[in-house]
Amino acid sequence: MHGDAHFLESLAIVLCVAAATTVLCQRVHLPVVLGYLIAGVLIGPHAPPLLVVDSTTIATLSELGVILLMFYIGMELSLRKLVEVGPRGFAVVLVEMGLMLFLGYLAGRLAGFTPIECAFLAAMLSISSTTIIARTFEDQRVAVRVREQIFGALVIEDIFAILLIALLTTLATTRSFDFAGLASAAGRLGIFLTVLMLVGLLIVPRLIRFVVALKRPETTLVTAVGVCFAAALAAQRYEYSVALGAFLAGCLVAESGEGKRIAVQVRPLRDVFTAVFFVSVGLSIDPAQILAQSGWILLFASLVVFGKFIGVAIGFFATGSAVRASAQAGLAMGQIGEFSFIIASLGVGLGAVDSRLYPVSYTHLTLPTNREV
C-alpha cells in the first residue's frame, strides 16, 4: 500500500507541476515541451528539494510515453505515404542529414566527446521536430505545396531516425566502430523488420478492421494499444529499441485504413505519458551544466540553425523547388525534435554517453521555430 501511495504521489506531482509550467509557457508563446522540461528541472535533484518524486517510477512511465509517441507517429507515416513521398524526399533528407551528421560529429570531437558520444550527438542534431513544426503550421498560413514538401521530408527523416536508433543501440552495445559488426547488425535488423512487417501485414490490418466494425471505441483503443505494446515487446526481446517496435506497429495499424480514427483515440493517452517522458528528461537536466557548457551549446545551436537551413534548402532546391520555397523549408526545419531526446535517453540508459548531452538537446528543442515561414 505504501508503494501505491508513493506511485500516486509521484504521478500527481509530475502532472500538476507540468500543467502549471505548460500554462505559463503557452501564455508567453513558448513551446509546450519547454514547460515539461522546466517542470522536470523544478522537481529534479538539481533544484531545492521542495517536491520529491520516485525517479524509478517516472522512468517506467516515461518509457510508456516513448512507446505511445512512436506508435502515434507510425500511424501518421503509413507505408503508402512513404511510397507517395518518393525519391524526392529521400534526396532532401540524405543531403540534410548527411551534412548534419558530419557537422555534429566534428563539433562533438572539438568539444572533447568520445567517438561514440559524438555519434549520438550527431544523430541528435540531425533530426527535426515533426510535432513542433506541425503545431507551428496550425497557427500560420503556409502554402499547401510547401507544407506537403516539408512534411514529406519529415516522413523520411523520421524513418532514418528509427534506423539511427537501432544502429546506435548496436554501437552502444559493441562500444566500437566495428563496421563488420555494424553491417552484420544491419543485416539482422533487416531480417527482423522484414519478418515483423510481413507477419504484421497479414494479421494487424485485418484485425483492426474487424474490431472497428464492432463499433465499440473502447475495444478499438484497447486492441490498437495492445498491438503497439506487443510489437514493442517483440523488439525488446530481440534487443532492439521499444521505440522501433512501437513505430512499426503504428505503420501496420495505419495500413488498415483506420489510422486517423485510432490516432484520435490514442492521442489523449499519448499526450499524458509523453508529458511524463519530457518531465523525466527535465529531471536529468542540471542548470549548472548548461551554464558551464554555454559556449559549446551556442556552437551546437548555430550548427542546427545554419546547418539545417543550408542542408534543407540545398536539398529542396536540387530536387526542383523554387528558391523561396527552399528557404522556407530550411527555416521551418531549423530545430531538433522528440527523437533527439529519445536518442539522448537511449545513450545515457545504455551507459554509452554522459548526461552532459541533455543540456544540448534541451536547448535546441526549445529554439523557437521561425514565425515568418
PyMOL commands that set and color helices and strands:
alter all, ss='L'
color gray80, all
select helices_A, chain A and resi 2-27+32-43+55-76+79-110+115-125+130-138+144-174+179-213+217-237+242-254+259-283+287-292+294-318+323-332+338-349+357-365
alter helices_A, ss='H'
color red, helices_A
deselect
rebuild
show_as cartoon
